[in-house]
Amino acid sequence: MQSPMPLVVILATGGTIAGTAAAATDTTGYRAGALGVEALIAAVPALAGHRLESESVAAIDSKDMDLATWKRLAERVAHHLARPEVAGVVVTHGTDTLEETAYFLQRVLAPPKPVMLTAAMRPATALSADGPANLLDAVTVAGTPGARGVGLVFAGAVWAAVGLRKIHTLQTSAFAASDCGPIARLEGGVLRAFRDWPQGEALGLARIAAAPDAWPRVEIVLNHSGADGRLVDAAVASGARGIVVAGTGHGSVSQRLAEALARARAAGVRVARASRCAFGPVLPHDAADLEASGELSAVQARVELQLALLA
């Protein structure tokens, strides 16, 4: 007897993939998160052959993603992954803050089953909407035996959460991650893997048990010509407990910004160093340097620092 199709749970949070516009030619002036998850599934006839459950967690534009939604999403993902019959989870999301959500879920859950985020650059009403193909591919990956960890399925590629970046404002191939390239690609609906699936040690839901309004504030500042550190001083004065500096090149900062960061450290504020470059790691100066963020972008370094402060 043939085994049944794997059960995949789709959790919707809104975004362009669920967006609608007044005209089919409009790919920028649309309302994100307008369609329910059932409508997204119905728009992909090929999903009729899959075993699916769906649930709406939020219906927002991801530029408005917040800590409360992150907490709720992590709890719902963990709930469904704990069900033995569930093979994997798909999260539909907006592209703007997807790299932060993906990293957050990987660090909190480090799931032994696949949790694949997917999204779209064009609304569902567009002539050439990219959401349906991305959703179908994400369901395929989430139901693949042996897949694990949090990733992004987008434009035919599967990317790991760590180091993920949105790299274009309009193109449908809008994401990239890591110097190693994608984990896998989907070619004609068939998954071709290049390297191991993401693994890691889960921080656990207990790490984010506090009410979101009690989570420590972490701000990002940018090094640039003329950077003088006043934004660092203002962040410390307003109660920030962590600061990520997006430095130039290999995380370098101006002398005046470095002096402001030193004042912040002296006040008990944690500092992390990332780069404003699109790619490349920020490596530690020596074994005692715990501020370097590796291949994390500044926004992912902010997530990491906030989770560390929650401990």
C-alpha positions, 0 to 999 in steps of 0.5 A: 500500500502506498504511503500517504502524502506528507502533511505540511502545515501552512502558516500565513502572516501576510505580505506581498504574496497575499497582496492585491492591487487595483490593476494587474499591471501594478506591482508596487502600489498594492495592499499587502496581506489582503488575501487569506491563506485559503485563497493563496492555496486555491490559486495553485491548482497543483497543491490539490495533490498535496496533504495540507493544513493552513492557519492564519497567524497574522495578516500584515505587511512585513515592514510592520513585523513586531515582537508579538507576532514573532513570539506567536509565530514561533509558538505555532510553528513549535506546536505543529512540529511537535505533531508526529504526523506533520512533516514540515511547516511553510510560513508565508511572509513579506519579503522586507523583514523575512531575513530577520524572522527566518533567523529568529525562528532558526535560533529559537527552534533549530527545528529537526523538521523543515520550516520553509518561509516563502514570499513574493515580490509581486502581488497575487493579482499581478499578471506574472505573480511569483507567489504561486510557484514559490508556495508550491516549491516551499510545500515541496521542500517542507515535505521532503524527507531528510530536510530540516531547519529554517530556510527560504524557498524563493525563485527556485532556490532554497536558502539557509536562514543564517546570512540571508539577505534581501538584495533587490527592491524589485527583481523576483530573484531578490534574495541571496545568502552566504558565500556558499550559495543556496542549499538546493534548487528546484528544477522542474519540481525536483529538489537538487541539494548541494550541501547539508541542511541547517542545524543548530542548538535551539534556544527554546521557547522559554527564552522568549517567554517574557512579554514582548514589551519587556524584551530588551531594546537593541538599536542599529547605527551605521558608520558613514562619512562624518559619523560622530556617535551622537546616535549611539549616545542617544540610544543609550540615553533612551534605554537601549541595552544593545547596539549593533554597528553596521560598520564600513568594510570589515566592520570598521568605524570612525574614531568618534563613533568608536569613542561613543561605542566605548562610552556605551560599553562603559554604561553596560550596553552590549555591542555587536559589529556587523558590516554595511557591505552586502556580503562577507563576514566580520571576523573577530580580532582575537579569541577574546573578541565576542562582538564580531557577528560573522556572516550575519547582516546587521539586522540578523545581528540585532536579533542575535543580540536581543536573544542573548540579552533575553537570557 
